[in-house]
Amino acid sequence: MEAKAFDATIGIDVFSTDPPGIGGRLRVHPEDFIVQEIGTDGSVAPLEPTKKQFPDQPGKFIAFYLVKRNIDTIQAIRLLSKVLRISYKRFSYAGIKDRRALTSQRVTLYRGTHDDLVTQPITKIRILHPHRVPKPFLPGAHFGNRFRITIRTFEAKEARARIAEIMNSYMQNGGILNFFGPQRFGIINPTTHLIGKQIILGNLEEALKILTKRRDEAPHSSMEDVEREGELWEYPRRHKNRSYERAVTHYLDKHPGDFQGSLRVLPKGLVRLYVHAFQSYLFNRAVSERVKQGISLTQPGLGDFVMPVSGEIYSVRMVTKEKLDIFDEKVQKGHYKIVVPLVGYDFENIVFNGAMGEILNKLIADEKVTPAHFRFTDLPEFSSRGSFRSLQVKPINFQSLINEGNDPEVIVSFDLQKGSYASIILREFIKPRLITQL
Protein backbone atom coordinates (compact mmCIF):
# COMPACT_ATOMS: atom_id res chain seq x y z
CA MET A 1 0.00 0.00 0.00
CA GLU A 2 1.25 3.49 -0.78
CA ALA A 3 2.40 5.35 2.30
CA LYS A 4 0.42 8.45 1.34
CA ALA A 5 -2.86 6.52 1.30
CA PHE A 6 -2.05 4.75 4.57
CA ASP A 7 -1.11 8.02 6.27
CA ALA A 8 -4.42 9.53 5.21
CA THR A 9 -6.32 6.73 6.99
CA ILE A 10 -4.67 7.75 10.28
CA GLY A 11 -5.10 11.48 9.76
CA ILE A 12 -1.65 12.44 8.42
CA ASP A 13 -1.66 14.49 5.21
CA VAL A 14 1.56 16.50 5.38
CA PHE A 15 5.30 16.37 6.00
CA SER A 16 7.25 18.64 8.31
CA THR A 17 10.14 19.15 5.87
CA ASP A 18 10.39 19.87 2.14
CA PRO A 19 13.67 18.21 0.99
CA PRO A 20 13.35 14.75 -0.59
CA GLY A 21 14.13 11.75 1.58
CA ILE A 22 16.83 9.13 1.26
CA GLY A 23 14.42 6.23 0.67
CA GLY A 24 15.24 2.87 2.20
CA ARG A 25 13.52 0.49 4.60
CA LEU A 26 13.23 0.09 8.36
CA ARG A 27 12.86 -3.10 10.39
CA VAL A 28 14.32 -5.54 7.86
CA HIS A 29 15.46 -7.36 11.02
CA PRO A 30 14.13 -6.76 14.56
CA GLU A 31 17.65 -5.70 15.60
CA ASP A 32 17.44 -2.86 13.07
CA PHE A 33 15.09 -1.06 15.47
CA ILE A 34 16.51 -0.89 19.00
CA VAL A 35 14.58 0.88 21.77
CA GLN A 36 15.87 1.43 25.31
CA GLU A 37 13.67 3.10 27.88
CA ILE A 38 15.12 6.16 29.65
CA GLY A 39 14.11 6.55 33.29
CA THR A 40 13.22 9.81 34.97
CA ASP A 41 16.69 9.68 36.55
CA GLY A 42 18.33 9.47 33.11
CA SER A 43 19.23 5.77 33.39
CA VAL A 44 18.96 3.74 30.19
CA ALA A 45 17.46 0.24 30.25
CA PRO A 46 20.18 -2.30 29.27
CA LEU A 47 19.93 -4.89 26.55
CA GLU A 48 22.48 -7.18 28.21
CA PRO A 49 23.45 -7.90 31.83
CA THR A 50 25.54 -5.11 33.33
CA LYS A 51 27.97 -4.83 36.22
CA LYS A 52 25.71 -2.37 37.99
CA GLN A 53 24.38 -3.56 41.34
CA PHE A 54 20.65 -3.51 42.08
CA PRO A 55 20.29 -4.11 45.83
CA ASP A 56 16.95 -5.21 47.25
CA GLN A 57 14.85 -2.61 49.05
CA PRO A 58 11.93 -3.15 51.43
CA GLY A 59 8.74 -3.59 49.44
CA LYS A 60 6.22 -5.87 47.79
CA PHE A 61 7.40 -5.46 44.20
CA ILE A 62 10.08 -7.14 42.11
CA ALA A 63 11.51 -4.78 39.50
CA PHE A 64 13.34 -6.07 36.43
CA TYR A 65 14.33 -5.12 32.91
CA LEU A 66 12.22 -6.82 30.25
CA VAL A 67 14.21 -7.33 27.06
CA LYS A 68 12.00 -8.53 24.22
CA ARG A 69 12.40 -9.24 20.53
CA ASN A 70 9.64 -9.14 17.91
CA ILE A 71 6.78 -9.03 20.39
CA ASP A 72 4.89 -6.07 21.87
CA THR A 73 4.85 -5.23 25.57
CA ILE A 74 1.29 -6.34 26.28
CA GLN A 75 1.83 -9.69 24.54
CA ALA A 76 5.14 -10.16 26.36
CA ILE A 77 3.52 -9.56 29.75
CA ARG A 78 0.65 -11.91 28.89
CA LEU A 79 3.15 -14.58 27.86
CA LEU A 80 5.18 -14.09 31.02
CA SER A 81 2.07 -14.29 33.21
CA LYS A 82 1.01 -17.49 31.46
CA VAL A 83 4.39 -19.14 31.98
CA LEU A 84 4.47 -18.09 35.64
CA ARG A 85 0.79 -19.00 36.08
CA ILE A 86 -0.08 -15.67 37.64
CA SER A 87 -2.42 -12.83 36.69
CA TYR A 88 -1.05 -10.32 34.20
CA LYS A 89 -2.68 -7.66 36.41
CA ARG A 90 0.22 -8.08 38.85
CA PHE A 91 2.61 -6.53 36.32
CA SER A 92 3.04 -2.81 35.73
CA TYR A 93 5.25 -0.80 33.38
CA ALA A 94 5.81 2.75 32.21
CA GLY A 95 5.08 2.41 28.49
CA ILE A 96 4.43 0.09 25.57
CA LYS A 97 7.38 -0.60 23.29
CA ASP A 98 7.38 -1.51 19.60
CA ARG A 99 6.70 -5.06 18.50
CA ARG A 100 8.96 -5.24 15.44
CA ALA A 101 12.05 -4.31 17.42
CA LEU A 102 14.57 -5.27 20.08
CA THR A 103 13.58 -3.34 23.20
CA SER A 104 14.37 -3.01 26.89
CA GLN A 105 12.15 -1.48 29.58
CA ARG A 106 11.48 -1.51 33.31
CA VAL A 107 8.66 -3.70 34.68
CA THR A 108 7.47 -4.49 38.20
CA LEU A 109 5.74 -7.61 39.51
CA TYR A 110 3.54 -7.41 42.60
CA ARG A 111 4.29 -10.03 45.25
CA GLY A 112 6.77 -11.95 43.15
CA THR A 113 10.15 -13.48 43.89
CA HIS A 114 13.50 -13.42 42.15
CA ASP A 115 13.18 -17.13 41.40
CA ASP A 116 9.90 -16.58 39.58
CA LEU A 117 11.69 -14.52 36.98
CA VAL A 118 15.04 -16.26 36.53
CA THR A 119 14.05 -19.93 36.37
CA GLN A 120 11.78 -19.81 33.32
CA PRO A 121 13.35 -19.63 29.82
CA ILE A 122 10.86 -17.87 27.55
CA THR A 123 11.16 -17.42 23.79
CA LYS A 124 11.49 -13.77 22.69
CA ILE A 125 11.94 -12.56 26.28
CA ARG A 126 14.87 -12.03 28.66
CA ILE A 127 14.70 -10.92 32.28
CA LEU A 128 17.60 -8.83 33.60
CA HIS A 129 18.53 -7.75 37.13
CA PRO A 130 15.45 -8.62 39.21
CA HIS A 131 15.46 -6.80 42.53
CA ARG A 132 12.94 -5.80 45.17
CA VAL A 133 11.54 -2.24 45.24
CA PRO A 134 8.91 -0.42 47.33
CA LYS A 135 6.74 0.95 44.51
CA PRO A 136 5.54 -0.18 41.06
CA PHE A 137 6.47 1.47 37.76
CA LEU A 138 3.32 3.23 36.63
CA PRO A 139 2.29 4.36 33.12
CA GLY A 140 4.21 7.43 32.07
CA ALA A 141 6.83 7.09 34.82
CA HIS A 142 9.78 7.47 32.44
CA PHE A 143 11.53 10.27 30.55
CA GLY A 144 11.44 8.74 27.10
CA ASN A 145 13.30 6.32 24.87
CA ARG A 146 16.68 5.96 23.18
CA PHE A 147 16.64 4.71 19.59
CA ARG A 148 19.27 3.14 17.37
CA ILE A 149 17.76 2.49 13.95
CA THR A 150 19.23 1.00 10.79
CA ILE A 151 17.90 2.12 7.40
CA ARG A 152 18.66 -0.32 4.56
CA THR A 153 18.43 -0.16 0.74
CA PHE A 154 18.54 3.64 0.68
CA GLU A 155 19.75 6.01 -2.04
CA ALA A 156 23.41 5.97 -0.99
CA LYS A 157 24.91 8.66 -3.22
CA GLU A 158 22.78 11.53 -1.94
CA ALA A 159 22.03 10.30 1.58
CA ARG A 160 24.52 12.46 3.44
CA ALA A 161 23.45 15.71 1.78
CA ARG A 162 19.74 14.96 2.10
CA ILE A 163 20.01 14.13 5.79
CA ALA A 164 21.72 17.46 6.39
CA GLU A 165 19.05 19.31 4.38
CA ILE A 166 16.21 17.66 6.27
CA MET A 167 17.81 18.42 9.64
CA ASN A 168 18.28 22.06 8.63
CA SER A 169 14.67 22.24 7.44
CA TYR A 170 13.07 20.98 10.64
CA MET A 171 15.34 23.12 12.80
CA GLN A 172 14.20 26.21 10.87
CA ASN A 173 10.55 25.13 11.18
CA GLY A 174 10.77 24.64 14.94
CA GLY A 175 10.75 20.84 14.91
CA ILE A 176 8.94 17.86 13.44
CA LEU A 177 5.16 17.60 13.63
CA ASN A 178 4.41 15.41 16.64
CA PHE A 179 2.04 13.00 14.90
CA PHE A 180 1.01 9.72 16.43
CA GLY A 181 2.73 7.00 14.41
CA PRO A 182 1.32 3.95 12.61
CA GLN A 183 1.96 1.72 15.65
CA ARG A 184 -0.87 3.49 17.48
CA PHE A 185 -3.35 2.44 14.79
CA GLY A 186 -2.11 -0.94 13.53
CA ILE A 187 0.47 -1.51 10.81
CA ILE A 188 -1.28 -4.29 8.88
CA ASN A 189 -4.83 -3.16 9.51
CA PRO A 190 -5.13 0.38 10.90
CA THR A 191 -8.36 -0.12 12.83
CA THR A 192 -7.64 0.65 16.48
CA HIS A 193 -9.08 4.16 16.15
CA LEU A 194 -12.17 2.77 14.42
CA ILE A 195 -12.71 0.41 17.34
CA GLY A 196 -12.16 3.29 19.74
CA LYS A 197 -14.69 5.52 17.98
CA GLN A 198 -17.43 2.90 18.26
CA ILE A 199 -16.65 2.39 21.96
CA ILE A 200 -16.85 6.15 22.48
CA LEU A 201 -20.20 6.33 20.69
CA GLY A 202 -21.52 3.39 22.73
CA ASN A 203 -21.74 1.07 19.74
CA LEU A 204 -20.01 -1.82 21.52
CA GLU A 205 -21.26 -4.53 19.17
CA GLU A 206 -19.87 -2.59 16.22
CA ALA A 207 -16.57 -2.12 18.04
CA LEU A 208 -16.31 -5.86 18.64
CA LYS A 209 -17.18 -6.61 15.04
CA ILE A 210 -14.20 -4.58 13.89
CA LEU A 211 -11.97 -6.12 16.56
CA THR A 212 -12.78 -9.74 15.79
CA LYS A 213 -13.50 -9.60 12.09
CA ARG A 214 -11.17 -11.10 9.50
CA ARG A 215 -9.42 -8.48 7.40
CA ASP A 216 -7.29 -8.83 4.31
CA GLU A 217 -3.60 -9.39 5.08
CA ALA A 218 -2.66 -5.95 3.77
CA PRO A 219 -3.37 -2.50 5.17
CA HIS A 220 -6.00 -1.47 2.63
CA SER A 221 -9.27 -2.97 3.86
CA SER A 222 -12.08 -0.48 4.33
CA MET A 223 -15.07 -0.44 6.61
CA GLU A 224 -17.10 -1.68 3.63
CA ASP A 225 -14.81 -4.72 3.48
CA VAL A 226 -15.60 -5.45 7.12
CA GLU A 227 -19.34 -5.32 6.48
CA ARG A 228 -19.16 -7.53 3.38
CA GLU A 229 -17.26 -10.42 4.89
CA GLY A 230 -20.13 -12.25 6.57
CA GLU A 231 -20.17 -13.91 9.99
CA LEU A 232 -18.45 -11.73 12.54
CA TRP A 233 -17.16 -14.19 15.11
CA GLU A 234 -15.57 -16.90 12.99
CA TYR A 235 -12.14 -15.49 12.14
CA PRO A 236 -10.54 -15.97 15.57
CA ARG A 237 -11.48 -19.66 15.49
CA ARG A 238 -9.48 -20.08 12.27
CA HIS A 239 -6.47 -18.03 13.44
CA LYS A 240 -5.30 -19.39 16.77
CA ASN A 241 -2.63 -16.76 17.35
CA ARG A 242 -5.16 -13.96 17.76
CA SER A 243 -5.59 -14.45 21.51
CA TYR A 244 -7.50 -11.25 22.28
CA GLU A 245 -10.06 -11.86 19.57
CA ARG A 246 -10.45 -15.48 20.65
CA ALA A 247 -11.04 -14.37 24.24
CA VAL A 248 -13.86 -12.09 23.11
CA THR A 249 -15.34 -14.81 20.90
CA HIS A 250 -15.22 -17.38 23.70
CA TYR A 251 -16.94 -14.99 26.11
CA LEU A 252 -19.70 -14.14 23.63
CA ASP A 253 -20.28 -17.83 22.95
CA LYS A 254 -21.08 -18.23 26.66
CA HIS A 255 -22.75 -14.83 27.16
CA PRO A 256 -24.52 -13.85 23.92
CA GLY A 257 -25.14 -10.12 23.66
CA ASP A 258 -23.06 -9.14 26.70
CA PHE A 259 -20.81 -6.76 24.83
CA GLN A 260 -19.81 -4.84 27.95
CA GLY A 261 -18.64 -8.04 29.59
CA SER A 262 -16.71 -9.08 26.50
CA LEU A 263 -14.75 -5.82 26.53
CA ARG A 264 -13.83 -6.48 30.15
CA VAL A 265 -12.28 -9.80 29.10
CA LEU A 266 -9.56 -7.79 27.38
CA PRO A 267 -6.70 -6.14 29.30
CA LYS A 268 -7.82 -2.72 30.51
CA GLY A 269 -4.77 -1.16 28.96
CA LEU A 270 -5.69 -2.57 25.56
CA VAL A 271 -9.23 -1.19 25.63
CA ARG A 272 -7.90 2.19 26.74
CA LEU A 273 -5.51 2.08 23.78
CA TYR A 274 -8.50 1.83 21.44
CA VAL A 275 -10.05 4.93 23.02
CA HIS A 276 -6.73 6.76 22.95
CA ALA A 277 -6.22 5.76 19.31
CA PHE A 278 -9.33 7.70 18.33
CA GLN A 279 -8.07 10.71 20.27
CA SER A 280 -4.77 10.28 18.42
CA TYR A 281 -6.58 10.21 15.08
CA LEU A 282 -8.36 13.48 15.90
CA PHE A 283 -5.01 15.01 16.88
CA ASN A 284 -3.34 13.92 13.63
CA ARG A 285 -6.16 15.36 11.55
CA ALA A 286 -6.17 18.63 13.48
CA VAL A 287 -2.41 19.11 13.07
CA SER A 288 -2.54 18.22 9.36
CA GLU A 289 -5.31 20.75 8.82
CA ARG A 290 -3.38 23.44 10.71
CA VAL A 291 -0.46 23.00 8.32
CA LYS A 292 -2.69 22.96 5.23
CA GLN A 293 -4.33 26.21 6.34
CA GLY A 294 -0.94 27.83 6.79
CA ILE A 295 -1.36 28.53 10.50
CA SER A 296 1.97 29.21 12.19
CA LEU A 297 3.67 26.33 13.96
CA THR A 298 5.98 28.55 16.00
CA GLN A 299 3.83 31.58 16.89
CA PRO A 300 0.72 31.03 19.03
CA GLY A 301 -2.51 32.57 17.80
CA LEU A 302 -5.81 33.41 19.45
CA GLY A 303 -7.41 30.25 20.82
CA ASP A 304 -4.18 28.25 20.81
CA PHE A 305 -3.09 26.46 23.97
CA VAL A 306 0.40 26.83 25.41
CA MET A 307 2.26 24.91 28.11
CA PRO A 308 5.57 25.38 29.93
CA VAL A 309 8.27 23.32 28.23
CA SER A 310 8.78 21.54 31.55
CA GLY A 311 5.41 19.89 30.91
CA GLU A 312 3.16 20.90 33.82
CA ILE A 313 -0.25 20.09 32.38
CA TYR A 314 -1.96 22.13 35.09
CA SER A 315 -0.19 25.21 33.70
CA VAL A 316 -1.73 24.97 30.21
CA ARG A 317 -3.34 28.24 29.18
CA MET A 318 -5.52 29.31 26.28
CA VAL A 319 -4.14 32.29 24.38
CA THR A 320 -6.48 35.27 24.62
CA LYS A 321 -6.26 38.67 22.95
CA GLU A 322 -5.04 40.19 26.19
CA LYS A 323 -2.28 37.58 26.67
CA LEU A 324 -1.28 37.06 23.02
CA ASP A 325 1.91 39.14 23.14
CA ILE A 326 2.90 37.72 26.53
CA PHE A 327 2.59 34.08 25.45
CA ASP A 328 4.18 34.76 22.07
CA GLU A 329 7.24 36.11 23.86
CA LYS A 330 7.34 33.10 26.19
CA VAL A 331 7.16 30.72 23.21
CA GLN A 332 9.87 32.57 21.26
CA LYS A 333 12.16 32.49 24.30
CA GLY A 334 11.65 28.73 24.62
CA HIS A 335 9.87 28.89 27.96
CA TYR A 336 6.51 27.74 26.59
CA LYS A 337 5.41 25.56 23.69
CA ILE A 338 2.25 25.27 21.60
CA VAL A 339 0.11 22.23 22.45
CA VAL A 340 -3.00 20.73 20.84
CA PRO A 341 -5.90 19.15 22.76
CA LEU A 342 -6.39 15.42 22.94
CA VAL A 343 -10.14 15.74 23.29
CA GLY A 344 -11.73 14.03 26.30
CA TYR A 345 -14.45 14.70 28.86
CA ASP A 346 -12.39 17.38 30.61
CA PHE A 347 -13.11 19.59 27.58
CA GLU A 348 -16.90 19.52 28.06
CA ASN A 349 -16.97 23.11 29.33
CA ILE A 350 -14.15 24.51 27.23
CA VAL A 351 -15.02 26.58 24.16
CA PHE A 352 -12.49 26.21 21.35
CA ASN A 353 -11.73 29.59 19.75
CA GLY A 354 -9.59 31.02 16.99
CA ALA A 355 -8.33 29.31 13.84
CA MET A 356 -7.30 26.13 15.64
CA GLY A 357 -10.59 26.16 17.52
CA GLU A 358 -12.50 26.21 14.23
CA ILE A 359 -10.51 23.19 13.08
CA LEU A 360 -11.26 21.26 16.27
CA ASN A 361 -14.95 22.20 16.30
CA LYS A 362 -15.44 21.09 12.71
CA LEU A 363 -13.47 17.92 13.25
CA ILE A 364 -15.47 16.65 16.21
CA ALA A 365 -18.71 17.68 14.51
CA ASP A 366 -17.76 15.72 11.38
CA GLU A 367 -16.98 12.67 13.53
CA LYS A 368 -20.30 13.11 15.40
CA VAL A 369 -18.62 13.04 18.81
CA THR A 370 -18.50 15.48 21.71
CA PRO A 371 -16.18 15.65 24.73
CA ALA A 372 -18.99 14.17 26.82
CA HIS A 373 -18.83 10.97 24.74
CA PHE A 374 -15.49 10.16 26.39
CA ARG A 375 -17.18 9.64 29.77
CA PHE A 376 -18.59 6.08 29.92
CA THR A 377 -21.24 5.57 32.57
CA ASP A 378 -21.38 1.79 32.19
CA LEU A 379 -17.65 1.29 31.57
CA PRO A 380 -16.09 4.03 33.71
CA GLU A 381 -12.67 2.36 33.76
CA PHE A 382 -12.29 3.15 30.05
CA SER A 383 -13.30 6.82 30.24
CA SER A 384 -10.74 9.37 29.09
CA ARG A 385 -10.28 12.84 30.53
CA GLY A 386 -8.24 14.04 27.57
CA SER A 387 -4.98 15.94 27.68
CA PHE A 388 -2.66 18.08 25.58
CA ARG A 389 0.16 17.12 23.23
CA SER A 390 3.04 19.16 21.87
CA LEU A 391 2.49 20.39 18.35
CA GLN A 392 6.12 19.67 17.43
CA VAL A 393 9.00 17.56 18.70
CA LYS A 394 12.76 17.66 18.23
CA PRO A 395 14.88 14.50 18.40
CA ILE A 396 17.56 14.85 21.06
CA ASN A 397 21.24 14.20 20.19
CA PHE A 398 20.43 13.12 16.63
CA GLN A 399 23.39 11.41 14.95
CA SER A 400 23.76 9.52 11.68
CA LEU A 401 26.41 7.13 10.38
CA ILE A 402 26.54 6.02 6.74
CA ASN A 403 28.14 2.66 5.93
CA GLU A 404 28.66 2.30 2.20
CA GLY A 405 29.54 -0.88 0.37
CA ASN A 406 27.74 -3.91 -1.03
CA ASP A 407 25.04 -3.65 1.63
CA PRO A 408 24.87 0.08 2.44
CA GLU A 409 23.10 1.24 5.56
CA VAL A 410 22.39 4.40 7.51
CA ILE A 411 22.41 4.08 11.28
CA VAL A 412 20.66 6.89 13.14
CA SER A 413 20.47 7.37 16.88
CA PHE A 414 18.50 9.84 18.98
CA ASP A 415 16.42 10.21 22.14
CA LEU A 416 12.76 11.15 22.27
CA GLN A 417 10.64 12.19 25.19
CA LYS A 418 7.82 9.80 26.05
CA GLY A 419 4.81 9.80 23.78
CA SER A 420 6.62 10.73 20.57
CA TYR A 421 7.21 8.24 17.77
CA ALA A 422 10.54 7.37 16.18
CA SER A 423 8.68 6.25 13.04
CA ILE A 424 7.43 9.83 12.59
CA ILE A 425 11.00 11.14 12.82
CA LEU A 426 12.22 8.54 10.31
CA ARG A 427 9.28 9.27 8.00
CA GLU A 428 10.79 12.71 7.40
CA PHE A 429 14.19 11.28 6.45
CA ILE A 430 12.92 8.41 4.31
CA LYS A 431 9.87 10.08 2.72
CA PRO A 432 8.50 6.57 2.06
CA ARG A 433 6.53 5.67 -1.03
CA LEU A 434 5.22 2.41 0.51
CA ILE A 435 4.07 1.80 4.06
CA THR A 436 6.25 -1.32 4.15
CA GLN A 437 9.31 0.93 4.21
CA LEU A 438 8.46 1.89 7.79
HUMOSUL-V642749 format. One record per backbone hydrogen bond with DSSP energy under -1.0 kcal/mol. CO is the residue of the C=O (numbers start at 0). NH is the residue of the N-H. E is the energy in kcal/mol with one decimal. If there is no record, write none. Layout:
[[CO | NH | E] [CO | NH | E]]
//
This chain:
[[0 | 434 | -2.4] [1 | 5 | -2.1] [2 | 6 | -3.2] [3 | 7 | -1.7] [4 | 8 | -1.2] [6 | 9 | -1.0] [6 | 11 | -2.8] [7 | 10 | -1.3] [21 | 154 | -3.1] [24 | 151 | -2.6] [28 | 31 | -2.2] [29 | 32 | -1.7] [31 | 149 | -2.7] [32 | 101 | -2.2] [33 | 147 | -1.8] [34 | 103 | -1.9] [35 | 145 | -3.0] [36 | 44 | -2.9] [37 | 142 | -2.0] [37 | 143 | -1.5] [38 | 41 | -2.0] [42 | 38 | -3.1] [59 | 110 | -3.5] [60 | 132 | -3.0] [61 | 108 | -2.4] [62 | 130 | -2.3] [63 | 106 | -2.6] [64 | 127 | -2.3] [65 | 104 | -1.5] [66 | 125 | -2.6] [67 | 102 | -2.4] [71 | 75 | -2.5] [72 | 76 | -2.6] [73 | 77 | -2.4] [74 | 78 | -2.5] [75 | 79 | -2.5] [76 | 80 | -2.6] [77 | 81 | -1.9] [78 | 82 | -2.3] [79 | 83 | -2.3] [80 | 85 | -2.3] [86 | 89 | -1.6] [87 | 90 | -1.7] [89 | 109 | -2.6] [91 | 107 | -2.6] [93 | 139 | -3.1] [98 | 100 | -2.6] [100 | 69 | -2.4] [101 | 34 | -2.3] [102 | 67 | -2.1] [103 | 36 | -2.5] [104 | 65 | -3.2] [106 | 63 | -2.4] [107 | 91 | -2.0] [108 | 61 | -2.7] [113 | 117 | -1.3] [114 | 118 | -1.4] [121 | 124 | -1.7] [123 | 68 | -2.0] [125 | 66 | -2.6] [127 | 64 | -2.6] [130 | 62 | -3.5] [131 | 56 | -1.7] [132 | 60 | -1.6] [137 | 140 | -2.3] [139 | 141 | -1.8] [142 | 417 | -2.5] [143 | 37 | -2.9] [144 | 415 | -2.4] [145 | 35 | -2.4] [146 | 413 | -1.6] [147 | 33 | -2.3] [148 | 411 | -2.8] [150 | 409 | -2.4] [151 | 24 | -2.7] [153 | 155 | -1.3] [157 | 161 | -2.4] [158 | 162 | -2.6] [159 | 163 | -1.8] [160 | 164 | -2.2] [161 | 165 | -2.6] [162 | 166 | -2.4] [163 | 167 | -2.3] [164 | 168 | -2.2] [165 | 169 | -2.5] [166 | 170 | -1.9] [167 | 171 | -1.9] [168 | 172 | -1.7] [169 | 174 | -2.0] [175 | 392 | -2.4] [176 | 178 | -1.7] [180 | 183 | -1.6] [181 | 184 | -1.6] [181 | 185 | -1.9] [184 | 191 | -1.8] [188 | 190 | -2.0] [190 | 194 | -2.4] [191 | 195 | -2.4] [192 | 196 | -2.3] [193 | 197 | -1.7] [194 | 198 | -2.0] [195 | 199 | -2.6] [196 | 200 | -2.2] [197 | 202 | -2.4] [198 | 201 | -1.0] [201 | 203 | -1.5] [202 | 206 | -2.1] [203 | 207 | -2.4] [204 | 208 | -1.9] [205 | 209 | -2.0] [206 | 210 | -2.1] [207 | 211 | -2.4] [208 | 212 | -1.5] [217 | 219 | -2.4] [221 | 225 | -1.6] [222 | 226 | -1.9] [223 | 227 | -1.8] [233 | 236 | -1.0] [234 | 237 | -1.1] [238 | 241 | -1.7] [240 | 242 | -1.6] [241 | 245 | -2.2] [242 | 246 | -2.2] [243 | 247 | -2.0] [244 | 248 | -2.5] [245 | 249 | -2.8] [246 | 250 | -2.1] [247 | 251 | -2.5] [248 | 252 | -2.0] [249 | 253 | -1.3] [250 | 254 | -2.5] [254 | 257 | -2.1] [256 | 258 | -1.8] [257 | 261 | -1.7] [258 | 262 | -1.6] [259 | 263 | -1.5] [262 | 265 | -1.1] [266 | 270 | -1.9] [267 | 271 | -2.5] [268 | 272 | -1.6] [269 | 273 | -1.4] [270 | 274 | -1.7] [271 | 275 | -3.1] [272 | 276 | -2.2] [273 | 277 | -1.4] [274 | 278 | -1.6] [275 | 279 | -2.5] [276 | 280 | -2.2] [277 | 281 | -2.2] [278 | 282 | -2.1] [279 | 283 | -2.8] [280 | 284 | -2.4] [281 | 285 | -2.4] [282 | 286 | -2.7] [283 | 287 | -2.5] [284 | 288 | -2.4] [285 | 289 | -2.0] [286 | 290 | -2.0] [287 | 291 | -2.4] [288 | 292 | -1.9] [289 | 294 | -2.2] [290 | 293 | -1.6] [300 | 303 | -2.2] [303 | 318 | -3.4] [304 | 338 | -2.5] [305 | 316 | -2.4] [306 | 336 | -2.5] [307 | 310 | -2.4] [311 | 314 | -1.9] [312 | 315 | -1.4] [316 | 305 | -2.5] [318 | 302 | -2.7] [322 | 326 | -2.7] [323 | 327 | -2.4] [324 | 328 | -2.0] [325 | 329 | -1.9] [326 | 330 | -2.4] [327 | 331 | -2.6] [328 | 332 | -1.9] [329 | 334 | -2.3] [329 | 335 | -1.4] [330 | 333 | -1.4] [334 | 308 | -2.2] [336 | 306 | -2.3] [337 | 390 | -2.4] [339 | 388 | -2.1] [341 | 386 | -1.8] [343 | 346 | -2.0] [344 | 347 | -1.6] [346 | 349 | -1.4] [352 | 356 | -1.4] [353 | 357 | -2.2] [354 | 358 | -1.6] [355 | 359 | -2.3] [356 | 360 | -2.9] [357 | 361 | -2.2] [358 | 362 | -2.2] [359 | 363 | -2.4] [360 | 364 | -1.6] [361 | 365 | -2.7] [362 | 366 | -1.8] [363 | 368 | -2.3] [364 | 367 | -1.1] [369 | 372 | -1.5] [370 | 373 | -1.6] [371 | 374 | -1.8] [373 | 383 | -2.3] [378 | 381 | -2.1] [379 | 382 | -1.5] [383 | 344 | -2.2] [384 | 345 | -2.4] [386 | 341 | -3.2] [388 | 339 | -2.9] [390 | 177 | -2.2] [392 | 175 | -3.0] [395 | 414 | -2.4] [398 | 412 | -2.3] [400 | 410 | -3.1] [402 | 408 | -2.3] [408 | 402 | -3.2] [409 | 150 | -3.4] [410 | 400 | -2.2] [411 | 148 | -3.0] [412 | 398 | -2.2] [413 | 146 | -3.0] [414 | 395 | -2.9] [415 | 144 | -2.6] [416 | 419 | -1.6] [420 | 424 | -1.3] [421 | 425 | -2.8] [422 | 426 | -1.8] [425 | 429 | -2.6] [426 | 430 | -2.4] [428 | 21 | -3.0] [429 | 22 | -1.2] [432 | 2 | -2.3] [433 | 436 | -1.6] [434 | 437 | -1.6] [436 | 25 | -2.9]]
//
